[in-house]
Amino acid sequence: MPKRRNRNAGSVAAMTLASAMALSLVGTSTSVAQSARTANTKTDVTINVAIAYPGPSKNLLDQFTAKTGIKVNYSYIQWDNLQTKIVAAAEAHTYFADVADVDWSKVGEYYQTKWFLPLNKYFNPSSLYSQYPQLASFVRNGELLGMPSDVSLLVTTVNTKDFTKAGVTKMPTTLAQYAADLNKVKSGGVVQHPLDIPFAAAEGLSTYWYELTAAYGGEVLSPSYKPEFTSPGSPGYKAMVWMVSAYKSGLVPKGNLDLEDYQGFSVDQAKNLTASVFSDYSGDVGTVYDVPSSSTVVGDVSYIPTPGANGPAPNLANPDGIGIPAQAKNVSAAVTFIKWYDEAANQAAFAGAKGPSEVISGFPLPANVGGLNDLVASGKVPGAAELATLAEHHSRAIFPAGAPPWYPAFSNAVYTNLHSAAAGQESVASAIKAIASQVASLGG
Amino acid sequence: MADRAAGEGDDPRRPARSGNYRDGGQRGLTRKAPSGLWGLGTQRRPGRDGALPYLMIAPLVVFIAALAIYPTVLTIIEAFFHSDVLTPPNRFVGFGNFTDIFSNAQVRTSIENTGWYALFGVVLTVAFGTGIGLLLQRPFRGRGIMLAIVILPWALPGVVEGVIWSWIYNPTVGVLNSVLKSLHLIGQYQLFIGTRQIETILLISLVQVWQITPLAALIVLAGLQTIPDELYEGASVDGASWHRVVRSITLPLIRPALAIATVEALVMSLNIFDQVYILNANATTGSSLMSTTYFITFSDLNFGQGYALSLFATVVTIVASVGIVKILYRKVEY
């Protein structure tokens, strides 16, 4: 018995020792890393930036470092993955980045969860509205949760060559005319399925519905977040019927049931498998359709005023922003970076004003009026002047009162049910009912 | 196999095969375990190493405790709490999260879908894995290259495979449509994924089967390599057909390997996520338990329900795995 006791004691001691060794290894590496970090802070500052865009050119980042002494460790993370990382880090109260993506749809959520720092101390929203056309999308109850990092609009694009071939010489301004013209393109054999709607159960489908609802003259949620789409005569209901009918009637390619928005642009529209995108992203003509290496419709696609129920419709804002996570380590350096990123000259360069070397791939339009003016003045981006006008004077927030905190759950219900309706698994009425029921359960 | 047969008789360290059936002649030959470490030295007495074994496994224990046990315990606890960052505070709700998730039609659909994923995944993976294992059992020219090719899909991340197969299934420009049309099996290009539930699940499941079959094949192959040649030689002398040999010798003797391969396929199928996410996004036609858990947790931010669903998935996985082991696993000794 004593021997056995001794052996157990030895084993426990050994395990404890080994555990201590393992933990001390972890501890040592952590403290070494912390020491290194402290040491670095004394000489220079490195910030981690995680944005759902490719980074600015090395040349521009080097200029920033030379000017400010701040080194930038830039991570480009695909949008959906980035949102997951933000949630995981915030929920774990863990440092993730000093500057991170703040999408317009997340503003209500971040206001509620306090996962991002209000920026009012560094930027005064009331003095910036005139310079930033889509700033309102980032303000919730007076709190500025992110600075716009671009201007993005939901716009309509048309392959004018296809439309002309089908005998359409005057671009449509109403939805009825738009549908008639698409049918002409189809029946004329120009393009078999002329309309792109990305019906995959993903965010792009939801935004398409919002834009079409706006084109019918309404909004999906009231300012107090009540459903405004339940009546068959409501714009939201009509918009859903229109989308599902377009799919079932063959205006939309069958394969679009599994196609996400960006695939629709780069596969369907850029390869002339479709002739029009009703709810496209501003900037796609320059960054997708006019790119010879990946497009067969270079020079053929143009922006047109978005057709509405009785004439041109408003263009909904779909901007991205950047903000500072609550666990950021270098807040002042992060603020410096945001200010630099939003400088008019840099914004214009990201959008192509200084040529391809400074372009951020997929960047829509400069976030501020100064950048928009610089871009237009450069004359290097097709359609820039029209888009700048739309952005400054015709864009509207998707939710004028700001995105509700439960927006992701709402959007999930929208795209899941809209997809099911197109797939024939439920009727439009049933989809509408399910979405409204979700809104009610979320407290809308 | 030929190399092994040629060499083993000359190796004095290798234990001789007794040829006796320890279990009454039903399950296989009895092979005596080699004595001592690696079969080279004298047998060590228990306790002689003192604390050394514990010292050696301690780092692993620490890591498992930190990365598996702690999260599991946390999941069990949190599953009974309301934990929704949008509607604080967190509070104990008993089985409230479970009631909520099981009354959610989307969750119920995903559970049903996951049942189909498990069925397709297990049956196809084990069938293909066993078939490949049998094909690779005997040496032939280029066997090494074949093994490397077979293993390739296993090395690819699920997301990459999802992307590759999304092009194969693409209804506009996909290879599958092109092949079927050129064979005159379809008149026009078809939409394979998204409209019909079972078809969607089967096709997504095939992508995962393609990925995990190599592992199953290797497990089965390892099992096949342990079967003594004498048994096959005896069967050959007795004039047994290939079919009879497989049914009466091979399959019974690789039951441990089959059990492991089946459990592996089951666990992977119950946890299918990447392929579903890439090929079908969040559409209910193919949503899985894991994809629904992901959306509830990271999109809806309802962590309590996410924990509850994770716990449910864990329990189902454990119960099903234990059930399979009980049914399939039989100890085989030579």
Interface residues (C-beta under 8 A of the other chain):
Chain A: R7 G10 S11 A13 A14 M15 L17 A18 S19 M21 A22 L23 Q83 T84 V87 A88 E91 E109 Q112 T113 A200 A201 A202 P253 K254 G255 L257 D258 E260 V267 D268 L273 P405 W406 P408 A409 N412 Y415 T416 H419 S420 A423 G424 Q425
Chain B: G47 G50 A51 L52 Y54 L55 M56 A58 P59 V61 V62 F63 V85 L86 Q106 S166 N170 P171 T172 V173 Y189 L191 I193 G194 T195 L279 N280 A281 N282 A283 T284 T285 F295 F298 S299 D300 L301 F303
